[in-house]
Amino acid sequence: MTQTFFKESDFEIFTTDSTLETRMSAIQNEIQPKFKEIEEEILPFLNVQTDQNFFGHIAKQARRT
């Protein structure tokens, strides 16, 4: 991991007066890829260090009707 992952601007997504659809799109496009990258870096390390299998999960946050 060579970059700084979360910036102050990432958290502005949660404080804007935008619609749910706009916020969800921003989360999916800006936040979730960062979690995926962190997952790809950390999980192999944890698997080796603990001799267990860890799995990542990023919620889809599908709207239920």
Backbone as a printed PyTorch tensor [residue, N CA C, xyz], in Angstrom:
tensor([[[  0.8470,  -1.1690,   0.0000],
         [  0.0000,   0.0000,   0.0000],
         [  0.8900,   1.2270,   0.0000]],

        [[  0.8980,   1.8990,  -1.0960],
         [  1.7990,   3.0320,  -1.2270],
         [  1.0980,   4.3790,  -1.1920]],

        [[ -0.2010,   4.3870,  -1.1680],
         [ -0.9020,   5.6600,  -1.1880],
         [ -1.6540,   5.8740,   0.1230]],

        [[ -1.9890,   7.1170,   0.3840],
         [ -2.8690,   7.4190,   1.4960],
         [ -4.2760,   7.1250,   1.0240]],

        [[ -4.9620,   6.3030,   1.7510],
         [ -6.2480,   5.8430,   1.2490],
         [ -7.3600,   6.8380,   1.4340]],

        [[ -7.6890,   7.1520,   2.6420],
         [ -8.8530,   7.9930,   2.8760],
         [ -8.4240,   9.4290,   3.0980]],

        [[ -9.1260,  10.3060,   2.4010],
         [ -8.8820,  11.7420,   2.5170],
         [-10.1170,  12.3830,   3.1240]],

        [[ -9.9610,  13.5710,   3.6090],
         [-11.0820,  14.3030,   4.1940],
         [-12.2460,  14.3890,   3.2080]],

        [[-11.9400,  14.5680,   1.9390],
         [-13.0000,  14.7040,   0.9260],
         [-13.8150,  13.4210,   0.7770]],

        [[-13.2350,  12.2710,   1.1040],
         [-13.9930,  11.0210,   1.0310],
         [-15.1820,  11.0380,   1.9830]],

        [[-15.0170,  11.6550,   3.1160],
         [-16.0660,  11.6540,   4.1260],
         [-17.1230,  12.7260,   3.8760]],

        [[-16.8610,  13.6380,   2.9690],
         [-17.8500,  14.6510,   2.6160],
         [-19.0620,  14.0250,   1.9380]],

        [[-18.8860,  12.8440,   1.3870],
         [-19.9820,  12.1120,   0.7590],
         [-21.1350,  11.9510,   1.7440]],

        [[-20.8080,  11.7520,   3.0190],
         [-21.8210,  11.4520,   4.0230],
         [-22.4680,  12.6960,   4.6220]],

        [[-21.9470,  13.8610,   4.3190],
         [-22.4930,  15.0780,   4.9240],
         [-23.1500,  16.0120,   3.9160]],

        [[-23.1700,  15.6420,   2.6610],
         [-23.7930,  16.4990,   1.6510],
         [-25.2990,  16.2920,   1.6440]],

        [[-26.0000,  17.2130,   1.0630],
         [-27.4550,  17.1210,   0.9540],
         [-27.8790,  16.4500,  -0.3510]],

        [[-27.0550,  15.5610,  -0.8430],
         [-27.3700,  14.9000,  -2.1060],
         [-28.3890,  13.7860,  -1.8780]],

        [[-28.8790,  13.2490,  -2.9630],
         [-29.8600,  12.1670,  -2.8790],
         [-29.1690,  10.8640,  -2.4850]],

        [[-29.9590,   9.9180,  -2.0490],
         [-29.4270,   8.6090,  -1.6950],
         [-28.7170,   7.9890,  -2.8950]],

        [[-29.3050,   8.1150,  -4.0550],
         [-28.7160,   7.5510,  -5.2760],
         [-27.3430,   8.1670,  -5.5580]],

        [[-27.2160,   9.4610,  -5.3740],
         [-25.9450,  10.1400,  -5.5960],
         [-24.8970,   9.6980,  -4.5840]],

        [[-25.3140,   9.6010,  -3.3140],
         [-24.3840,   9.1470,  -2.2720],
         [-23.9330,   7.7140,  -2.5260]],

        [[-24.8810,   6.8380,  -2.8730],
         [-24.5320,   5.4400,  -3.1180],
         [-23.5750,   5.3180,  -4.2950]],

        [[-23.7930,   6.1000,  -5.3170],
         [-22.9040,   6.0830,  -6.4710],
         [-21.5000,   6.5370,  -6.0700]],

        [[-21.4220,   7.5780,  -5.2780],
         [-20.1180,   8.0740,  -4.8200],
         [-19.4240,   7.0430,  -3.9400]],

        [[-20.1770,   6.3790,  -3.0820],
         [-19.5940,   5.3440,  -2.2240],
         [-19.0490,   4.2160,  -3.0890]],

        [[-19.8330,   3.7750,  -4.0560],
         [-19.4120,   2.6730,  -4.9130],
         [-18.2110,   3.0280,  -5.7710]],

        [[-18.1330,   4.2700,  -6.2080],
         [-17.0620,   4.6790,  -7.1120],
         [-15.8060,   5.1870,  -6.4090]],

        [[-15.9560,   5.7170,  -5.2030],
         [-14.8170,   6.3370,  -4.5330],
         [-14.3510,   5.5980,  -3.2810]],

        [[-15.2820,   5.0870,  -2.4930],
         [-14.9270,   4.4610,  -1.2180],
         [-14.6700,   2.9580,  -1.3770]],

        [[-15.5750,   2.2590,  -2.0210],
         [-15.4470,   0.8080,  -2.1210],
         [-14.1640,   0.3430,  -2.8070]],

        [[-13.6930,   1.0040,  -3.8600],
         [-12.4140,   0.5630,  -4.4440],
         [-11.2450,   0.6650,  -3.4490]],

        [[-11.3110,   1.6180,  -2.5560],
         [-10.2590,   1.7510,  -1.5490],
         [-10.3160,   0.5860,  -0.5650]],

        [[-11.5350,   0.2030,  -0.1600],
         [-11.6600,  -0.9600,   0.7110],
         [-11.1570,  -2.2190,   0.0090]],

        [[-11.4460,  -2.3490,  -1.2640],
         [-10.9950,  -3.5210,  -2.0320],
         [ -9.4730,  -3.5800,  -2.0740]],

        [[ -8.8340,  -2.4590,  -2.2810],
         [ -7.3760,  -2.4180,  -2.3200],
         [ -6.7710,  -2.7510,  -0.9590]],

        [[ -7.3730,  -2.2300,   0.0960],
         [ -6.9100,  -2.5540,   1.4490],
         [ -7.0730,  -4.0490,   1.7010]],

        [[ -8.2160,  -4.5760,   1.3040],
         [ -8.4860,  -6.0030,   1.4700],
         [ -7.4280,  -6.8570,   0.7720]],

        [[ -7.0830,  -6.4950,  -0.4490],
         [ -6.1040,  -7.2730,  -1.2090],
         [ -4.7150,  -7.2300,  -0.5760]],

        [[ -4.4300,  -6.1880,   0.1590],
         [ -3.1370,  -6.0580,   0.8170],
         [ -3.1100,  -6.7610,   2.1700]],

        [[ -4.1710,  -6.6200,   2.9290],
         [ -4.1760,  -7.0990,   4.3070],
         [ -4.5130,  -8.5890,   4.4290]],

        [[ -5.4740,  -9.0800,   3.6480],
         [ -5.9220, -10.4590,   3.8230],
         [ -4.8150, -11.4940,   3.6380]],

        [[ -3.9820, -11.4020,   2.6170],
         [ -2.8970, -12.3870,   2.5100],
         [ -1.9680, -12.3640,   3.7310]],

        [[ -1.6830, -11.1950,   4.2430],
         [ -0.8510, -11.0660,   5.4380],
         [ -1.5170, -11.7520,   6.6290]],

        [[ -2.7990, -11.4870,   6.8360],
         [ -3.5070, -12.1010,   7.9540],
         [ -3.5820, -13.6140,   7.8040]],

        [[ -3.8120, -14.0880,   6.5890],
         [ -3.8930, -15.5230,   6.3490],
         [ -2.5920, -16.2220,   6.7270]],

        [[ -1.4730, -15.6260,   6.3840],
         [ -0.1680, -16.2140,   6.6980],
         [  0.1400, -16.0970,   8.1880]],

        [[ -0.0820, -14.9350,   8.7430],
         [  0.2680, -14.6970,  10.1420],
         [ -0.5560, -15.5220,  11.1230]],

        [[ -1.7960, -15.7910,  10.7860],
         [ -2.6740, -16.4930,  11.7190],
         [ -2.9410, -17.9400,  11.3280]],

        [[ -2.4760, -18.3470,  10.1600],
         [ -2.7330, -19.6870,   9.6350],
         [ -4.2380, -19.9670,   9.5620]],

        [[ -4.9990, -18.9360,   9.2500],
         [ -6.4410, -19.0510,   9.0530],
         [ -6.7840, -18.3720,   7.7390]],

        [[ -7.9740, -18.6340,   7.2570],
         [ -8.4230, -17.9960,   6.0250],
         [ -9.3920, -16.8750,   6.3420]],

        [[ -9.0030, -15.6650,   5.9700],
         [ -9.8630, -14.5010,   6.1180],
         [-10.4270, -14.1510,   4.7480]],

        [[-11.6560, -13.6600,   4.7360],
         [-12.3120, -13.2880,   3.4930],
         [-12.8620, -11.8780,   3.6300]],

        [[-12.7470, -11.1210,   2.5770],
         [-13.2880,  -9.7680,   2.5780],
         [-14.7200,  -9.7670,   2.0850]],

        [[-15.4420,  -8.7500,   2.4720],
         [-16.8120,  -8.5930,   2.0020],
         [-17.1280,  -7.1030,   1.9330]],

        [[-17.5270,  -6.6580,   0.7840],
         [-17.9690,  -5.2850,   0.6100],
         [-19.4470,  -5.3520,   0.2560]],

        [[-20.2580,  -4.8020,   1.1240],
         [-21.7130,  -4.8780,   0.9560],
         [-22.1630,  -4.1800,  -0.3240]],

        [[-23.1280,  -4.7510,  -0.9740],
         [-23.6810,  -4.1700,  -2.1980],
         [-24.6710,  -3.0580,  -1.8900]],

        [[-25.2480,  -3.0670,  -0.6970],
         [-26.2110,  -2.0610,  -0.2740],
         [-27.3650,  -1.9140,  -1.2580]],

        [[-27.8820,  -3.0380,  -1.7080],
         [-29.0150,  -3.0190,  -2.6280],
         [-30.2640,  -2.5480,  -1.8860]],

        [[-31.0180,  -1.7290,  -2.5330],
         [-32.2580,  -1.2490,  -1.9170],
         [-33.2920,  -2.3590,  -1.9360]],

        [[-33.9460,  -2.5340,  -0.8370],
         [-34.9970,  -3.5460,  -0.7530],
         [-36.3410,  -2.8590,  -0.9510]],

        [[-37.2210,  -3.5470,  -1.6400],
         [-38.5650,  -2.9640,  -1.8450],
         [-39.6040,  -3.8380,  -1.2000]]])
